[in-house]
Amino acid sequence: MHMKTLQHFDSNQQNFRKALTEIIFREQSLRQRLMYLREISPNAYLSAGVVRNLIWSVLHEQNYDVIHSEIDVVFFDPRENDQHISHEITRKLSQQFPENTWDVVNQAYVHTWYKLENGQPILPYSSLYDALATWPETATAIAVRLLDNNELEIIAPFGLRDLFELKLRWNDRLVSHDVFMQRVRSKRFLQRWSQLQLIDE
């Protein structure tokens, strides 16, 4: 799929989900990582930049180097010690795929180390869905995992429309607009993907 076919794409969530699944499964290196993650931690998801960057690169007809990228992994487990389980997943992923940089976070514990810009602590998240719903851009708030039946489970609190319609939209639930714009500049979103639309509402 690329920009020409996107113009004729039926923009409903079911079709977006089918397109996301097709693109991810076509990317063999990403599917390998999903399969291994299912083996070592079935409740963990690949998320954020690796999904967003892959889709935006495909829609711009660019190659995206999954093998050498940083990959975020998220899960939600309030019953386990955060450091131990996160470190163990990181160790196994790094051993299996040393070319990647792995960032593994138990979202059930984020409130213990993250503060709002005014210094106030954030409230504990109730679920992984709740955690993703606070992420700075709507198109970044996506997580995927491979189920036992080899189907792709997708968590996307804001849906997939912004991702596929190339809209860079601020989510104001947690970070300020200034922080969002700092991310836009530091990650060079608009330079890397020229057809992105910055939605400034």
Salt bridges, closest charged atoms under 4 A:
GLU61 OE2 - HIS2 ND1 3.76
ASP65 OD2 - HIS68 ND1 2.81
ASP77 OD1 - ARG79 NE 3.35
GLU88 OE2 - ARG91 NH2 2.68
GLU88 OE2 - LYS92 NZ 3.97
ASP130 OD1 - ARG173 NH2 2.58
GLU137 OE1 - ARG52 NH1 3.85
GLU137 OE2 - ARG183 NE 2.48
GLU153 OE1 - ARG145 NE 2.46
ASP162 OD2 - ARG169 NE 2.69
GLU165 OE2 - ARG161 NH1 3.30
GLU165 OE1 - LYS167 NZ 3.14
ASP200 OD1 - HIS177 NE2 3.16
GLU201 OE2 - ARG169 NH1 2.79
